Amino acid sequence: IMLHNADCFEVLAQLPDSSIDLVLTDPPYGIDYQLNITAKQERILPKIKNDKDSSSLDWGLFFSEVHRVLKPKKSLYMFGRLDFFLRISQHIHSGPLKYNHDFVWSKGDMASGNLNVFGTTHELVIGLSKGTAEKSRLVTIDGEQKKRSKAFYVGKVSTKEYVGHPTQKPVGLLSYIIENRTDPGDVVFDPFNGSGSTTLAAKLLNREWIGAELDAEYHDMATRRMSDPEIEEYYRSRLAKGFISRDGGVSLEK
């Protein structure tokens, strides 16, 4: 159980073979992204490190290392825009991990981008596995345990949970994926941990967790979130209410 302020490849190199049960991450998309909407922030947030272009990271090495550290039948779930996945498609297609399915996060609000075209209201996640993926776990939705749950989560990062990371993901969304793909005590690794939403979700669900984040500011933010009892209690109370069906998908929103 540890948060590393380090490059993901440094942390991956330290992990033993077949030691991780789930890699769940939101990597830099290689689009030189910057959030220019300050909202309640007093400044425009800095750009994501290693996000200048798709060659900022060695994706062939990344998928190879993830395959090495994953246990057999375990999965990698990775967020990304479609153009990002197209740019690294050769590493996905010819890499060692097996493609399983897409997952859609419907966040409602239109993302910033090209104002001349339709506004995008979703993000994609791809599910890859080391060999044939193991069966999904039972997830309680609408008070009933479901043998198979939808790869479709509805709900944005609320004002209350937003901590200042430009691409922050809802803890409920990450919890939904973690519950489906792991058991209590399993090890969840996020190599691009950002503000710590993945590792926080893993902690709340009684999983072991490892996070790597290159940016010292966001690493410190994650460390504070992971040790704040009020934040933990807030999410535990929400998760205790369970997931619900909403707008064709699944949500933690009430």
C-alpha positions as CSV (number, residue, x, y, z in Angstrom):
1,I,0.0,0.0,0.0
2,M,1.8,3.1,-1.2
3,L,1.6,6.3,-3.2
4,H,4.7,7.1,-5.2
5,N,5.7,10.5,-6.5
6,A,7.5,8.9,-9.4
7,D,7.4,8.1,-13.1
8,C,5.1,5.1,-13.7
9,F,7.8,3.1,-15.4
10,E,10.0,3.4,-12.3
11,V,7.2,2.0,-10.2
12,L,6.3,-0.7,-12.7
13,A,9.9,-1.9,-12.8
14,Q,9.7,-2.4,-9.0
15,L,6.6,-4.6,-9.1
16,P,7.0,-8.4,-9.2
17,D,5.6,-10.4,-12.0
18,S,1.9,-11.4,-11.7
19,S,1.4,-9.3,-8.6
20,I,-1.5,-7.0,-9.6
21,D,-5.2,-7.8,-9.8
22,L,-6.4,-4.6,-11.6
23,V,-4.7,-1.7,-13.3
24,L,-7.2,1.2,-13.5
25,T,-5.9,4.4,-14.8
26,D,-6.6,7.7,-16.7
27,P,-3.3,8.4,-18.6
28,P,-2.3,11.6,-20.4
29,Y,-4.0,11.5,-23.8
30,G,-1.2,13.2,-25.8
31,I,-3.4,16.2,-26.6
32,D,-1.5,18.9,-24.7
33,Y,-4.7,19.4,-22.7
34,Q,-5.2,22.4,-20.4
35,L,-8.4,23.3,-18.5
36,N,-8.9,27.0,-19.0
37,I,-12.1,27.3,-17.0
38,T,-11.0,28.5,-13.6
39,A,-14.4,27.9,-11.8
40,K,-13.7,28.3,-8.1
41,Q,-9.9,28.0,-8.6
42,E,-7.8,31.1,-8.3
43,R,-5.7,30.2,-11.3
44,I,-5.8,28.2,-14.5
45,L,-4.7,24.7,-13.8
46,P,-1.3,23.6,-15.2
47,K,-1.0,21.2,-18.1
48,I,-0.8,17.5,-17.5
49,K,2.8,16.2,-17.4
50,N,3.8,14.0,-20.3
51,D,0.8,15.1,-22.3
52,K,2.5,17.1,-25.1
53,D,1.9,14.4,-27.7
54,S,1.3,10.7,-28.0
55,S,5.0,10.0,-28.2
56,S,5.5,11.4,-24.7
57,L,5.2,7.9,-23.4
58,D,6.5,4.5,-24.6
59,W,3.2,2.8,-25.0
60,G,4.7,-0.5,-26.2
61,L,6.7,-0.7,-23.1
62,F,3.7,0.4,-21.0
63,F,1.4,-2.4,-22.2
64,S,4.3,-4.9,-22.0
65,E,5.0,-4.0,-18.3
66,V,1.3,-4.0,-17.4
67,H,1.0,-7.5,-18.9
68,R,4.0,-8.6,-16.9
69,V,2.7,-7.3,-13.5
70,L,-1.0,-8.4,-14.0
71,K,-2.0,-11.8,-12.7
72,P,-3.4,-14.2,-15.3
73,K,-7.0,-13.3,-16.4
74,K,-6.8,-9.9,-14.7
75,S,-7.5,-6.6,-16.4
76,L,-6.4,-3.2,-17.4
77,Y,-9.1,-0.5,-17.6
78,M,-7.9,2.7,-19.2
79,F,-9.7,6.0,-19.9
80,G,-9.2,7.9,-23.1
81,R,-10.6,9.9,-26.0
82,L,-11.2,8.0,-29.2
83,D,-8.5,10.0,-31.0
84,F,-6.0,8.9,-28.3
85,F,-6.9,5.2,-28.7
86,L,-6.6,5.6,-32.5
87,R,-3.1,7.0,-32.1
88,I,-1.9,4.1,-29.9
89,S,-4.0,1.5,-31.6
90,Q,-1.0,-0.5,-33.0
91,H,0.2,-1.1,-29.4
92,I,-3.3,-2.3,-28.4
93,H,-3.8,-4.4,-31.5
94,S,-0.4,-6.1,-31.5
95,G,0.3,-5.9,-27.8
96,P,0.2,-8.7,-25.3
97,L,-3.1,-7.8,-23.7
98,K,-6.5,-9.0,-25.1
99,Y,-9.2,-6.5,-25.9
100,N,-12.5,-7.3,-24.2
101,H,-14.9,-4.4,-24.4
102,D,-15.6,-0.6,-24.3
103,F,-17.0,1.1,-21.2
104,V,-18.8,4.5,-21.4
105,W,-18.8,7.2,-18.8
106,S,-21.7,9.5,-19.4
107,K,-20.8,12.7,-17.6
108,G,-23.5,14.9,-18.9
109,D,-21.7,18.2,-19.3
110,M,-20.1,19.0,-22.7
111,A,-16.3,18.8,-22.5
112,S,-14.1,21.6,-23.7
113,G,-12.9,21.2,-27.2
114,N,-13.8,22.2,-30.8
115,L,-16.7,24.6,-30.4
116,N,-17.6,24.3,-34.1
117,V,-18.9,20.7,-33.6
118,F,-21.1,18.7,-31.3
119,G,-20.2,18.9,-27.6
120,T,-19.0,15.6,-26.2
121,T,-20.8,14.4,-23.1
122,H,-19.0,11.1,-22.5
123,E,-15.5,9.5,-22.1
124,L,-14.4,6.1,-23.1
125,V,-12.7,3.3,-21.2
126,I,-11.3,0.2,-22.8
127,G,-11.0,-3.1,-20.9
128,L,-8.0,-5.3,-21.7
129,S,-6.9,-8.5,-20.0
130,K,-4.0,-10.9,-19.6
131,G,-5.4,-13.8,-21.4
132,T,-9.2,-14.6,-21.2
133,A,-10.8,-12.3,-18.7
134,E,-12.2,-13.8,-15.5
135,K,-15.9,-13.6,-14.7
136,S,-17.4,-10.4,-13.4
137,R,-18.2,-10.1,-9.7
138,L,-21.7,-9.6,-8.4
139,V,-22.5,-5.9,-8.1
140,T,-25.5,-4.8,-6.1
141,I,-27.7,-2.5,-8.2
142,D,-31.2,-1.3,-7.1
143,G,-30.8,-3.5,-4.1
144,E,-30.2,-6.7,-6.1
145,Q,-27.0,-8.6,-6.9
146,K,-26.4,-8.6,-10.7
147,K,-24.4,-11.3,-12.3
148,R,-23.7,-9.0,-15.2
149,S,-23.7,-5.2,-15.0
150,K,-23.7,-2.6,-17.7
151,A,-20.5,-1.0,-19.0
152,F,-22.1,2.3,-18.7
153,Y,-21.8,4.7,-15.7
154,V,-23.8,8.0,-15.4
155,G,-22.7,10.9,-13.2
156,K,-20.2,13.7,-13.1
157,V,-17.7,14.8,-10.5
158,S,-19.8,16.7,-8.0
159,T,-18.8,20.1,-6.7
160,K,-18.4,18.6,-3.2
161,E,-15.8,16.0,-4.4
162,Y,-13.9,18.1,-6.9
163,V,-10.4,18.9,-5.5
164,G,-8.8,20.7,-8.4
165,H,-7.5,18.2,-10.8
166,P,-8.4,19.0,-14.5
167,T,-9.3,15.4,-15.4
168,Q,-10.6,14.1,-12.1
169,K,-12.9,11.1,-12.2
170,P,-15.8,10.3,-9.9
171,V,-14.9,7.9,-7.1
172,G,-18.3,6.2,-7.7
173,L,-17.3,5.4,-11.3
174,L,-14.0,3.9,-10.2
175,S,-15.7,2.0,-7.4
176,Y,-18.1,0.5,-9.8
177,I,-15.3,-0.9,-12.0
178,I,-13.3,-2.0,-9.0
179,E,-16.3,-3.9,-7.5
180,N,-16.9,-5.6,-10.8
181,R,-13.3,-6.7,-11.5
182,T,-11.8,-7.5,-8.0
183,D,-12.4,-9.0,-4.6
184,P,-11.6,-7.5,-1.2
185,G,-7.9,-7.8,-0.5
186,D,-6.9,-7.7,-4.2
187,V,-4.3,-5.2,-5.4
188,V,-5.3,-2.2,-7.5
189,F,-2.6,-0.2,-9.3
190,D,-3.0,3.2,-10.9
191,P,0.2,4.3,-12.8
192,F,-1.2,7.8,-13.5
193,N,-2.9,8.4,-10.1
194,G,-3.5,12.1,-10.4
195,S,-5.5,13.4,-7.4
196,G,-5.9,9.8,-6.0
197,S,-9.5,8.9,-7.0
198,T,-8.6,5.3,-8.0
199,T,-6.6,4.6,-4.8
200,L,-9.2,6.2,-2.7
201,A,-11.9,4.0,-4.2
202,A,-9.7,0.9,-3.7
203,K,-9.2,1.9,0.0
204,L,-13.0,2.4,0.5
205,L,-13.7,-1.1,-1.0
206,N,-11.0,-2.8,1.2
207,R,-8.6,-3.5,-1.6
208,E,-4.9,-3.0,-1.5
209,W,-3.7,-0.1,-3.6
210,I,-0.6,1.3,-5.3
211,G,-0.5,4.7,-7.0
212,A,2.2,6.4,-9.1
213,E,2.0,10.1,-10.0
214,L,4.7,12.2,-11.6
215,D,3.4,15.6,-10.6
216,A,4.4,16.5,-7.0
217,E,1.4,18.8,-6.6
218,Y,-1.1,16.1,-7.5
219,H,0.8,13.5,-5.5
220,D,0.5,15.7,-2.4
221,M,-3.2,16.2,-3.2
222,A,-3.8,12.4,-3.4
223,T,-1.9,11.9,-0.1
224,R,-4.1,14.4,1.7
225,R,-7.3,12.9,0.3
226,M,-6.2,9.4,1.3
227,S,-5.7,10.4,4.9
228,D,-8.7,12.7,5.4
229,P,-11.3,11.0,7.7
230,E,-14.1,13.4,6.6
231,I,-13.5,12.5,2.9
232,E,-13.5,8.8,3.7
233,E,-16.7,9.1,5.7
234,Y,-18.4,11.1,2.9
235,Y,-17.7,8.4,0.3
236,R,-18.4,5.5,2.6
237,S,-21.9,6.9,3.3
238,R,-22.5,7.2,-0.4
239,L,-21.3,3.8,-1.3
240,A,-23.4,2.3,1.5
241,K,-26.5,3.4,-0.3
242,G,-25.5,1.3,-3.3
243,F,-25.6,1.8,-7.1
244,I,-28.9,2.6,-8.9
245,S,-30.1,2.3,-12.5
246,R,-30.2,5.7,-14.1
247,D,-30.7,6.9,-17.7
248,G,-29.9,3.5,-19.2
249,G,-26.7,3.0,-17.1
250,V,-25.6,2.8,-13.5
251,S,-25.0,5.6,-11.0
252,L,-24.1,6.4,-7.5
253,E,-26.1,9.7,-7.7
254,K,-29.2,10.0,-5.6
